[in-house]
């Protein structure tokens, strides 16, 4: 019996759309509080949906959310992100291609 390739197993790991790099910046009201900046990798191809998903993930309602750039679907797959997933970028973590 010959082993065959099962495309269904790899197809679910491949994102269908490009993703977004999203920045969420929250300025606190008190003068002594520092602003908080968070970056997300979002496997959603729509800017508005990516921003909303990032806002929900950060539980921030009054921050400034902006899409900084797009991520090709192949790059998302190499990072292990599938459609709809979101990942917080840790401080100091590079998000450039390797």
N, C-alpha and C positions, 0 to 999 in steps of 0.2 A: 504494500500500500504506500502510495506516495504522499508525502506531507504537502499540504496546499497552503497558500497564503489566504488569510481571512481578512479582507479589507474592512469588515465591520469593526474589528478591534482597533484599528488605527484611525478610522474615520472619526470616531467620537473624541479623539484627542486633538484633532486639528480644528482650530477656530475657523469659522467661516468668514468672519469679517476682521477688518483691522481694529486695533484697540486704541486707547487714548492714554496719554500721560496727563494726569489731572493734579492741579495744585489747589489746596484749600488753605486759605489764610484767615485766621480768626484773630481779631484785635479785641482785647479785653477792655472793659469800660473803665476800670480803675487806672489811674495814671502810672502807678507803680507796677502794674501787671505787664508782662511782656506778651508780644504777639506770638501766636503759635502757627507754624507753617507745617503742613503735612502734604506729602506727595503720594499719589496712588498710580498703580498700573491697572488699567481697567480694560477688560476684554469685551468691550461693547463698542460697536461701530458708530453710534449716534452721539454727537456732542452733548446734547441736553440730557439724554439718559445716563451718560457716563458721569456728568456733573451731579445729577440727582443721586445716583448710586454712591458716589464718593461722599456726598453730604450725609447720607443715611449711615454709611459705614463709620464716619467720624462723629456721628451724633451731634453735628454742628448745624444750627439753624440760622445763625446770623453771620457766617463767614463769607468771604469772597471766594468763589469757586471759578477756576478758569482752566480751559483745556490748553496745555502747553504744546502738545504735539501728538502725532499719530504713531502707532506701532504697527508694522506689517504683521499680517496673520502668521507668517512663518516664524517671526521673532517671538510672538506670543506662545506658539507651540514649543519653541526651544526653551522657553522659560517655564513650561508646564501649565500655562493658563489656558483654560477652555472658555467657550462662549459664556458670558455673563459673570465670570469670576472677577474679583478685585483683590489686589494685594497692596498693602501699605509698604512703601519704600522706607527702609530704616535709615536713620541719620548717618550720613557718610557713605551709604551704599551707592555704588555707581549704577547708573541706569543706561549706560552706553552699550553699544554692541561689543561683544567679546569674541 
